[in-house]
Amino acid sequence: MTLVVCVDVGSTYTKAAAVELPSGVLVATAAHPTTIGTDVLIGLDAAVAAVAGGREIDELRVCSSAGGGLRLGVIGYERAITAEAGWRVGLSAGARVVHVAAGILDQAAMAALAADRPDIVLLCGGTDGGDESVLQNATALVESGFDKPVVVACNAKVANTVGQRLTDAGIPATVTANVLPRIGVLDAMPARLAIREAFIRHVIGGKELSQGPRFQELVSCATPDAVLAAVELLADGGPGEPGLGDVVVVDVGGATTDVYSALAPDADEPSTEAVTTLWRGRTVEGDLGVRWNAVGIIAAAESEGLLSSNVAVLRSGAQMRAGDPAFLAGTDDERLLDLELARLALTVAVRRHARPYDVPGGTRTKGRDLSRARLVVGSGGVLRHADGAAAGEVLAPLHADVAGGWRLAERAESVVDRDYVLAAAGLLSPDHPDAAMRLLRTSLLPN
């Protein structure tokens, strides 16, 4: 047997899971407060020591969202086509998309990009052999003094020229396949992998989370990227382990609420969108978090018509939590308010993830049909620490939000990732998919 410890370094807590290979048996889990104020390796090593319990570790695998995770800017040419394609790819790459620009970048556009502080920029534009305006945007980045890493995923005819122009100016640039090689075809994987590599190479080290190179060498991907890999595995299965079909995961965190879905394409309804649907994807809601962004939950819930009673109590509690993100609920009333904030955050986040929406330029997406989902997984500290009935109330909108404007996961089983196995399975999935699938099945699925 081989003992692998998988670690998720979050902004608040560092979670570790020890897994035996090739069986996929979960041996132990542990958590430690993330030590961002000093060196993240202190908390990481403490979590690893706790989960190992004196056993010899054969391998350590790490993902991270510490320091705010991955902030991505997207630059395309047409808002409804290449900018939209880049936005969808960015979300599927485990990034928080903080800026989307379209058209030729002028001085005001560059100032807006800089103000949103992306860690990496995804530069798109033109189908293969089509529009070459991306060259002008590359020049605009150079002339503005922009110095963040750029992933070039544009018109293949000019991509190498764009990359060279950026590199010659000292901007770290990675050239990969076009995200939109032709209208209606979205090629996400090459850009996802390039963003992952840029995150590890440039962002992890640049956040000054640790002294020395060891942390950067340990981290293999952003945490949302690992979780999405686990969601895809749950849906598809491994070579010897069948998948479940459509799966939805909602992670209600302190800073954001993330929604993941892995859906089977509907063969009976061919897409007529200029940018085809990504059937495996993630959305991140940066204004919905039960601590740092608790006030954003109240504002979003109010705009969705979800607030009816105890509004003053909710608003006061949200303001207190936003002012003290380290707050831990100690009374029944405090725990109930946490659960209500989580329910509201989940409701808004899933509505935004699944329902149709208008794309600037006059088109409208079909939305994401979650009605065939077999499994809904809830994640995040509030859900992990709630009893079964309370967690079920938080997850209930996935089955019963009839006013949300999306197709509900009415027949899905709801479970909670209480053992932190989603990120662990995602870390194991590239080379141990069957073991990762067994880990997910035994830890998540009802007996």
C-alpha positions as CSV (number, residue, x, y, z in Angstrom):
1,M,0.0,0.0,0.0
2,T,1.1,3.6,-0.7
3,L,0.0,6.4,1.6
4,V,-0.7,9.7,-0.2
5,V,-1.6,12.9,1.7
6,C,-3.6,15.4,-0.3
7,V,-3.7,18.9,1.0
8,D,-6.0,21.8,0.2
9,V,-4.5,25.1,1.4
10,G,-7.4,27.5,1.7
11,S,-7.5,31.1,2.7
12,T,-8.9,30.2,6.2
13,Y,-8.2,26.5,6.8
14,T,-5.7,24.0,5.4
15,K,-7.4,20.6,5.0
16,A,-5.5,17.3,4.6
17,A,-6.7,13.8,3.7
18,A,-4.6,10.7,3.9
19,V,-5.5,8.1,1.2
20,E,-4.3,4.6,0.6
21,L,-3.4,3.5,-2.9
22,P,-4.5,1.6,-4.9
23,S,-7.6,1.0,-2.8
24,G,-8.7,4.6,-2.5
25,V,-9.4,4.1,1.2
26,L,-9.6,7.3,3.3
27,V,-7.3,6.7,6.3
28,A,-7.7,10.0,8.1
29,T,-8.5,13.7,7.7
30,A,-7.2,16.8,9.6
31,A,-7.4,20.6,9.4
32,H,-5.3,23.5,10.7
33,P,-5.8,27.2,10.4
34,T,-4.0,28.5,7.3
35,T,-0.9,30.5,8.4
36,I,-1.0,33.2,5.8
37,G,0.3,35.8,8.3
38,T,3.6,34.0,8.7
39,D,4.3,31.2,6.3
40,V,1.6,28.8,4.8
41,L,4.0,25.9,5.2
42,I,3.6,26.1,9.0
43,G,-0.1,25.3,8.8
44,L,0.5,22.9,5.9
45,D,3.1,20.9,7.8
46,A,0.9,20.9,10.9
47,A,-2.1,19.5,9.0
48,V,0.1,16.8,7.3
49,A,1.6,15.8,10.7
50,A,-1.9,15.5,12.2
51,V,-3.3,13.5,9.4
52,A,-0.3,11.1,9.1
53,G,-0.5,10.2,12.8
54,G,3.0,8.9,12.8
55,R,2.6,6.9,9.7
56,E,5.2,7.2,6.9
57,I,4.0,9.2,4.0
58,D,4.9,8.1,0.5
59,E,3.7,11.2,-1.4
60,L,2.4,14.7,-0.8
61,R,0.0,16.4,-3.2
62,V,-1.1,20.0,-2.7
63,C,-3.6,22.5,-4.2
64,S,-4.2,26.0,-3.0
65,S,-6.6,28.9,-3.1
66,A,-4.8,30.8,-0.3
67,G,-4.2,34.5,-0.8
68,G,-7.5,34.9,-2.8
69,G,-6.8,32.1,-5.3
70,L,-6.4,32.9,-9.0
71,R,-7.7,36.2,-10.3
72,L,-8.1,36.2,-14.1
73,G,-8.6,38.9,-16.6
74,V,-10.1,38.1,-20.0
75,I,-9.5,40.1,-23.1
76,G,-11.4,39.3,-26.3
77,Y,-12.5,41.1,-29.4
78,E,-16.2,40.7,-29.7
79,R,-18.1,40.7,-26.4
80,A,-20.6,38.1,-27.5
81,I,-18.0,35.8,-29.1
82,T,-14.3,35.7,-28.1
83,A,-14.7,37.6,-24.8
84,E,-17.6,35.3,-23.9
85,A,-15.5,32.2,-24.9
86,G,-12.6,33.4,-22.7
87,W,-14.9,34.1,-19.8
88,R,-16.3,30.5,-19.9
89,V,-12.8,29.0,-20.2
90,G,-11.5,31.1,-17.3
91,L,-14.3,29.9,-15.0
92,S,-13.6,26.3,-16.1
93,A,-9.9,26.7,-15.2
94,G,-10.5,27.3,-11.5
95,A,-10.1,31.1,-11.8
96,R,-12.1,33.9,-10.4
97,V,-12.7,36.1,-13.5
98,V,-12.4,39.6,-12.2
99,H,-12.3,41.5,-15.5
100,V,-13.7,41.0,-19.0
101,A,-12.8,43.4,-21.8
102,A,-13.8,43.4,-25.5
103,G,-12.7,45.3,-28.5
104,I,-9.6,47.4,-29.0
105,L,-8.0,48.3,-25.7
106,D,-7.6,52.1,-25.2
107,Q,-6.1,54.0,-22.3
108,A,-9.4,53.8,-20.3
109,A,-9.7,50.0,-20.9
110,M,-6.1,49.4,-19.7
111,A,-6.8,51.5,-16.6
112,A,-9.9,49.4,-15.8
113,L,-7.9,46.2,-16.3
114,A,-5.2,47.4,-13.9
115,A,-7.7,48.4,-11.3
116,D,-9.2,44.9,-11.2
117,R,-5.7,43.5,-10.4
118,P,-5.7,40.2,-12.3
119,D,-3.0,37.7,-11.6
120,I,-3.1,36.4,-15.1
121,V,-4.7,37.6,-18.4
122,L,-6.2,35.3,-21.0
123,L,-5.8,37.1,-24.3
124,C,-8.3,35.9,-27.0
125,G,-9.5,37.2,-30.3
126,G,-10.4,36.0,-33.8
127,T,-11.2,32.5,-35.0
128,D,-8.3,30.7,-36.7
129,G,-7.5,32.6,-39.9
130,G,-10.0,35.3,-39.0
131,D,-9.8,38.7,-37.3
132,E,-6.2,39.8,-36.3
133,S,-7.1,42.7,-34.0
134,V,-5.5,40.8,-31.1
135,L,-2.2,42.1,-32.4
136,Q,-3.4,45.6,-31.5
137,N,-4.4,44.5,-28.0
138,A,-1.0,42.9,-27.5
139,T,0.6,46.2,-28.4
140,A,-1.7,48.0,-25.9
141,L,-0.6,45.7,-23.1
142,V,3.1,46.3,-23.9
143,E,2.7,50.1,-24.2
144,S,0.8,50.3,-20.9
145,G,3.6,48.7,-19.0
146,F,1.5,45.7,-18.1
147,D,3.7,43.0,-16.5
148,K,1.4,40.1,-15.4
149,P,1.6,36.7,-17.1
150,V,-0.5,36.4,-20.3
151,V,-1.9,33.2,-21.8
152,V,-2.4,33.7,-25.5
153,A,-5.3,31.7,-26.9
154,C,-6.2,33.6,-30.0
155,N,-6.3,33.3,-33.8
156,A,-3.6,30.7,-34.6
157,K,-2.4,32.6,-37.6
158,V,-1.0,35.4,-35.4
159,A,-0.7,33.7,-31.9
160,N,3.1,33.2,-32.1
161,T,3.6,36.8,-33.2
162,V,1.4,38.0,-30.3
163,G,3.4,35.8,-27.9
164,Q,6.7,37.1,-29.2
165,R,5.6,40.7,-29.0
166,L,4.7,40.2,-25.3
167,T,7.9,38.2,-24.5
168,D,10.1,40.8,-26.1
169,A,8.6,43.4,-23.8
170,G,9.3,41.3,-20.7
171,I,5.8,40.1,-20.2
172,P,5.6,36.3,-19.4
173,A,3.6,34.8,-22.2
174,T,2.4,31.3,-22.9
175,V,1.0,30.6,-26.4
176,T,-1.7,27.8,-26.6
177,A,-4.5,26.7,-28.9
178,N,-7.3,29.1,-29.8
179,V,-10.2,29.0,-27.3
180,L,-12.6,29.6,-30.3
181,P,-11.0,28.0,-33.4
182,R,-14.2,28.5,-35.3
183,I,-17.7,29.8,-34.5
184,G,-19.6,27.4,-32.3
185,V,-16.6,25.4,-31.2
186,L,-15.1,26.1,-27.8
187,D,-11.8,24.4,-27.1
188,A,-11.2,24.9,-23.4
189,M,-8.6,22.3,-22.3
190,P,-5.4,23.8,-23.8
191,A,-6.1,27.2,-22.2
192,R,-7.1,25.6,-18.9
193,L,-3.8,23.7,-18.7
194,A,-1.8,26.8,-19.7
195,I,-3.6,28.9,-17.0
196,R,-2.8,26.2,-14.5
197,E,0.9,26.2,-15.4
198,A,1.0,30.0,-15.2
199,F,-0.7,30.0,-11.8
200,I,1.9,27.6,-10.4
201,R,4.9,29.2,-12.1
202,H,4.1,32.9,-11.5
203,V,1.2,33.4,-9.1
204,I,1.9,31.0,-6.2
205,G,5.4,32.4,-5.7
206,G,4.3,36.0,-6.4
207,K,1.8,36.0,-3.5
208,E,4.6,35.7,-1.0
209,L,2.8,33.1,1.0
210,S,6.0,31.3,1.9
211,Q,9.7,31.9,2.2
212,G,11.7,29.8,-0.2
213,P,10.6,27.7,-3.2
214,R,9.1,24.6,-1.4
215,F,5.5,25.7,-1.3
216,Q,5.5,26.6,-5.0
217,E,7.1,23.3,-5.8
218,L,4.4,21.4,-3.9
219,V,1.4,23.1,-5.4
220,S,0.1,21.4,-8.6
221,C,-3.0,23.4,-9.2
222,A,-5.6,25.9,-7.9
223,T,-8.1,24.3,-5.5
224,P,-11.1,25.0,-7.8
225,D,-9.3,23.2,-10.6
226,A,-8.8,20.1,-8.4
227,V,-12.5,20.2,-7.4
228,L,-13.7,20.5,-11.0
229,A,-11.5,17.5,-11.9
230,A,-13.3,15.5,-9.1
231,V,-16.7,16.6,-10.3
232,E,-15.9,15.5,-13.8
233,L,-14.6,12.2,-12.5
234,L,-17.8,11.7,-10.5
235,A,-19.8,12.2,-13.6
236,D,-17.7,10.2,-16.0
237,G,-16.0,7.5,-13.8
238,G,-12.6,6.0,-14.3
239,P,-11.5,3.1,-16.5
240,G,-12.8,0.5,-14.0
241,E,-15.2,2.6,-12.0
242,P,-18.5,3.8,-13.6
243,G,-19.6,7.4,-13.3
244,L,-22.9,8.7,-12.0
245,G,-24.0,11.0,-14.9
246,D,-24.9,14.6,-14.2
247,V,-23.4,16.0,-11.0
248,V,-23.7,19.4,-9.2
249,V,-21.4,20.7,-6.4
250,V,-21.9,23.9,-4.5
251,D,-19.1,25.1,-2.2
252,V,-20.3,27.9,0.2
253,G,-17.1,29.5,1.4
254,G,-16.1,32.5,3.5
255,A,-15.2,34.7,0.5
256,T,-17.0,33.1,-2.4
257,T,-19.7,30.6,-3.4
258,D,-18.6,28.3,-6.2
259,V,-21.0,26.1,-8.3
260,Y,-19.7,23.2,-10.4
261,S,-21.6,21.1,-12.8
262,A,-20.7,18.2,-15.0
263,L,-23.6,17.6,-17.5
264,A,-24.2,15.3,-20.4
265,P,-24.8,17.3,-23.7
266,D,-28.3,17.1,-24.9
267,A,-28.0,15.5,-28.3
268,D,-31.6,16.3,-29.2
269,E,-31.0,20.1,-28.9
270,P,-28.0,21.1,-30.9
271,S,-26.6,24.5,-29.8
272,T,-27.2,27.5,-32.0
273,E,-25.0,29.7,-29.8
274,A,-21.9,31.4,-31.3
275,V,-20.0,30.1,-28.3
276,T,-21.1,26.6,-27.5
277,T,-21.9,25.5,-24.0
278,L,-19.2,24.2,-21.7
279,W,-20.8,21.1,-20.3
280,R,-18.2,20.8,-17.5
281,G,-17.9,24.1,-15.8
282,R,-17.7,26.3,-12.7
283,T,-18.9,29.7,-11.8
284,V,-17.6,31.7,-8.9
285,E,-19.6,34.4,-7.1
286,G,-17.2,36.8,-5.5
287,D,-19.9,38.8,-3.7
288,L,-21.3,35.7,-1.9
289,G,-19.3,34.5,1.1
290,V,-20.5,33.8,4.6
291,R,-17.6,35.8,6.2
292,W,-15.7,38.3,4.0
293,N,-18.6,38.9,1.7
294,A,-21.6,38.3,4.0
295,V,-23.0,41.8,3.3
296,G,-23.0,40.9,-0.4
297,I,-25.3,37.9,0.3
298,I,-27.9,40.3,1.8
299,A,-27.7,42.6,-1.2
300,A,-27.9,39.8,-3.7
301,A,-30.7,38.1,-1.9
302,E,-32.7,41.3,-1.7
303,S,-32.3,41.9,-5.4
304,E,-33.6,38.3,-6.1
305,G,-36.6,38.8,-3.8
306,L,-35.5,36.2,-1.3
307,L,-35.7,38.3,1.9
308,S,-39.0,38.3,3.8
309,S,-38.5,38.2,7.5
310,N,-35.7,38.9,10.1
311,V,-34.0,41.2,7.5
312,A,-32.6,43.5,10.2
313,V,-31.1,40.5,12.1
314,L,-29.7,39.1,9.0
315,R,-28.2,42.4,7.9
316,S,-26.6,43.0,11.3
317,G,-25.2,39.5,11.5
318,A,-23.8,39.8,8.0
319,Q,-22.1,43.1,8.8
320,M,-20.6,41.7,12.0
321,R,-19.2,38.6,10.1
322,A,-17.7,40.8,7.3
323,G,-16.0,42.9,9.9
324,D,-14.6,39.8,11.7
325,P,-14.0,37.0,9.1
326,A,-12.4,34.8,11.8
327,F,-15.7,34.7,13.8
328,L,-16.8,31.3,14.9
329,A,-20.5,30.7,15.7
330,G,-20.8,29.8,19.4
331,T,-24.6,29.9,20.1
332,D,-27.6,28.3,18.4
333,D,-28.8,31.6,17.1
334,E,-25.4,32.3,15.6
335,R,-25.3,28.9,13.9
336,L,-28.8,29.4,12.6
337,L,-27.8,32.7,11.1
338,D,-24.8,31.1,9.4
339,L,-27.0,28.5,7.9
340,E,-29.5,31.1,6.6
341,L,-26.7,33.1,5.0
342,A,-25.4,29.9,3.4
343,R,-28.8,29.0,2.1
344,L,-29.2,32.4,0.6
345,A,-25.7,32.4,-0.9
346,L,-26.4,28.9,-2.4
347,T,-29.7,30.0,-3.9
348,V,-28.3,33.1,-5.6
349,A,-25.2,31.3,-6.8
350,V,-27.1,28.4,-8.4
351,R,-29.6,30.8,-10.1
352,R,-26.6,32.6,-11.6
353,H,-25.0,29.4,-12.6
354,A,-28.0,27.7,-14.2
355,R,-30.5,30.1,-15.6
356,P,-30.4,31.7,-19.1
357,Y,-28.8,35.1,-19.3
358,D,-28.2,37.8,-21.9
359,V,-24.8,38.2,-23.4
360,P,-23.8,41.7,-24.5
361,G,-24.3,41.8,-28.3
362,G,-27.9,40.6,-28.4
363,T,-27.7,36.8,-27.8
364,R,-29.1,34.8,-24.9
365,T,-27.7,31.6,-23.5
366,K,-29.8,28.5,-23.0
367,G,-28.8,28.1,-19.4
368,R,-27.7,24.9,-17.7
369,D,-30.2,22.1,-17.3
370,L,-29.6,20.5,-13.9
371,S,-32.8,18.4,-14.0
372,R,-31.1,15.1,-14.8
373,A,-28.5,15.5,-11.9
374,R,-28.3,12.3,-9.9
375,L,-26.1,13.8,-7.1
376,V,-25.8,17.2,-5.5
377,V,-22.8,17.7,-3.2
378,G,-22.6,20.5,-0.7
379,S,-19.2,21.7,0.6
380,G,-17.9,24.4,2.8
381,G,-17.4,24.8,6.6
382,V,-21.0,25.8,7.4
383,L,-22.3,22.6,5.8
384,R,-19.7,20.4,7.2
385,H,-20.5,21.4,10.7
386,A,-24.2,21.2,10.3
387,D,-26.3,18.2,11.2
388,G,-28.1,16.3,8.4
389,A,-31.4,18.1,8.7
390,A,-29.8,21.6,8.8
391,A,-27.6,20.8,5.8
392,G,-30.6,19.5,4.0
393,E,-32.4,22.9,4.5
394,V,-29.4,24.7,3.1
395,L,-29.3,22.5,0.0
396,A,-33.1,22.5,-0.5
397,P,-33.2,25.3,-3.1
398,L,-31.4,23.0,-5.5
399,H,-34.5,20.8,-5.5
400,A,-37.3,23.4,-4.9
401,D,-36.3,26.9,-6.1
402,V,-39.2,27.2,-8.5
403,A,-38.9,31.0,-8.8
404,G,-35.3,30.9,-9.9
405,G,-35.8,30.6,-13.7
406,W,-33.8,27.4,-14.1
407,R,-34.5,23.6,-14.4
408,L,-34.2,22.1,-10.9
409,A,-32.2,19.1,-9.8
410,E,-35.5,17.6,-8.4
411,R,-34.5,14.0,-8.3
412,A,-30.9,14.3,-7.1
413,E,-29.6,12.8,-3.9
414,S,-28.1,15.5,-1.6
415,V,-24.9,14.8,0.3
416,V,-22.2,16.9,2.1
417,D,-18.5,16.5,1.6
418,R,-17.7,16.2,5.3
419,D,-14.3,14.6,4.8
420,Y,-12.7,17.1,2.4
421,V,-12.5,14.4,-0.3
422,L,-13.4,16.5,-3.4
423,A,-10.1,18.3,-3.6
424,A,-8.2,15.1,-2.6
425,A,-9.9,13.1,-5.4
426,G,-9.2,15.8,-7.9
427,L,-5.5,15.7,-7.0
428,L,-5.4,11.9,-7.4
429,S,-7.5,11.7,-10.5
430,P,-4.9,12.3,-13.3
431,D,-2.9,9.1,-12.5
432,H,-5.2,7.2,-10.1
433,P,-8.7,7.8,-11.5
434,D,-10.2,4.5,-10.2
435,A,-8.8,5.0,-6.7
436,A,-10.1,8.6,-6.7
437,M,-13.5,7.4,-7.8
438,R,-13.7,4.8,-5.1
439,L,-12.7,7.5,-2.6
440,L,-15.6,9.7,-3.8
441,R,-18.1,6.8,-3.8
442,T,-17.3,5.6,-0.2
443,S,-17.0,9.0,1.3
444,L,-19.9,10.8,-0.4
445,L,-22.6,8.3,-1.5
446,P,-25.2,7.1,0.9
447,N,-24.9,3.4,1.8
